[in-house]
Structure formats: structure tokens, C-alpha cells
Amino acid sequence: MKYNWFECPGCRCQVAVNYSESAQGISGSLRRWAAERGINDGRALSVPRAELAAGGGFMTACVCGQSLSVPGKADAVSADREGDLRVTLGE
């Protein structure tokens, strides 16, 4: 999973874009929230491979409708998970 964070120039909310890449393109979600907590919503994100820029970046819209340019380089990338994440509390 890749992550990018922005401040939307339209609604001035904080925006988090979380996504994965596949052969079909980008899929994930966009969440936005306001500092005073009056707004906290989101939407699904889907960008076909044909709409990705050469460097992997893409355009999407905030929930308010403002266009956002997501760069090809993520702000953060989640680590691969271990196969077995269960905790053993003793036997």
C-alpha cells in the first residue's frame, strides 16, 4: 500500500490517498478531514493504467471536487507483512 498526504487547496482539508498498483492501474481510497472535525469523509479511488503518468503519478479529485495531482513517488509505503502475525501468549 502506498500513501500520500495533502492539504486540499479547494476545501482546505487534510487529504490522505491510500492506494495499490496492479496490472489494471491504481485502486484505493481518498479520505479528507477538517481540523475542526466538521468534515470527515472519503471515497473510493480507481485510476486505469492508461491514465497514469510516465513516472506513475496520477490525477484524482478531492471529495469537494478540487483536482489533486498525486506524484509518482509515495510519501510512505507499507512494509510487507509476515505470513503469520498471530501472537502466542504462552502454552
N, C-alpha and C positions, 0 to 999 in steps of 0.2 A: 504494500500500500504506500502511495506517495501522498505528501501533504504540502499544501501551500496556504499561506495566510496573507490577507489583505485588509485594508480599510477601503470600503466601497466609496468612491467619490460621489455616488448618487445619494445614498441614504445615510452615509457616514457610519454605517455599522461595521463591526468586525466580521470578516468572512473567512471561513475555513473550507478549502476544496480538498477532498479526500478521494483518491482515485487509484485504479489499477489499469494496466495496459494489457491488451490481448491482441490477437490477430485481427479482430474486428475493429479495434480502436480503444477508446477510453470509456470506462464506466465507473461510477461512484456517486458522490453526493456533495452538495454545497450547503453549508449551514451559515446563517448570519444571526448576529445578536447585537443589541444596543447596550451601551454602558449602563444606562439607567434601567435596563431589563424590561423595557416596554415592548421590545421585539425579540423573538427567539423562534425562528422558523427555518425552513430549508426546502430543498427539492432534490430530485434525482438528477444525475448528470450522465449524459451519454453523448460521445463525440465520435462519429465514424472515422476510421483510419484515413480516409481521403481528405478529411478536414484538418488533419494535424499539420503543423508547420514542419519544415525540414528538420529543425532541431528538437521536435517533439512538443513544442508549445501549442496552445490552442486558445480559442476564444470561447467564452461562455457568458451567461448573463446572471447577475445577482437576482435574487427574488424580486427586488424593486424594478428590474428591467435594465439597469445600467450594464453596459458591456464591460467585461473584465478580460484582460489578457493574462493567461496563465503561462509562465515561462516553461521552457523545456526542462529546466533544472528545478527539481523539487526542493523546498525548504527543509524537508525531512523525509526519510524513507524508513519504514518499519523494518525491523530485523526479521530474518527467517525464524519461524517458531520451531522449537524442539518437537520431535514426534510425540512425546508423552509428557504433558505438562502437569500431571497429577502429583499432588504432594502426598508423601507417605508419612503418617503421624505415629508410626510405631506399629509393631506387630505383636 
